[in-house]
Amino acid sequence: MGKKLIEIIIGILVVILLLPSITGAATLEIKREVIKDCYIEATGPVVPVSGNLFQYLFFKRFCIRPFGDDRAFIFSAYIEWNEPEVTVTIYAEKNGEILWQDPGDIGQWGTRLFWYYGIYTDEVTTEDQLIVNFKGNAKVVIVSTGE
């Protein structure tokens, strides 16, 4: 009897926890564009977060940058940009065909970089805003925008 009661309670808890995600409708349609083997030039402010653990929506995984050098290798990065001061252009090769360009009116949107090698700098302004700059090659860039 006791084991059966525990199974019923666990089943009810699972249903209660999953029900909001199953019945809730998505309020924002996310459009993703995957661009492979490209050159990216990006600069602009990163979205600030009001939390104690993270200050900005910018995450790097396995980043190597020699001391005093702006060249970097980043295995994976996620950047959430804060318009309107953002400029992002993705080329097939340096100064080549434009594959994607930020129209400037998207609002808040994200970029994922994989296997990036090139110039990477960042600075924090006096207004406590993080500005990042990328100029280099990436194996894959995923641009996520709300439509």
C-alpha positions, 0 to 999 in steps of 0.5 A: 500500500505504501509503495503504491501511494508513493508511486501515485504521488510521484506521478501526480508531481510529474504531471503538475510539473510538466503541465505548464510547459505542455499547455503553455503557448510560446509567446516569441517565435525564434528564428535561427540561421546557421552559417558555416565556414565564415568570417565575422565582424561584430561589435557592440554592447552585450545585454546586462543581467541583474543577477549576482552570478552573471553580469552579462549574457556572454559566455565563452567555453575554452578560450585561449588568448595570449597575454598582451595579444588580441588574437584568440581561439574560442571553442564556443561562445554565446553573446546576447546583443543589445541594440541599437549600437550593434554592428554584425556582418558575416561574410563568406570570407574576409571582405567577401560576399555578405551572408548575413548582416544585422539590420539594426532594429532587431532589439535583443538577439543572440549569436553562437560562435563555434571554433572561432579564431581571430581578434577578440577584445572586450571592455567595460565602459564607465556606464558599466556596459560590456562592449565586445569586438570580434573579427575573425573566422568561425566554423559555425555561427548561429544567429537567433532572432525573435520574429 
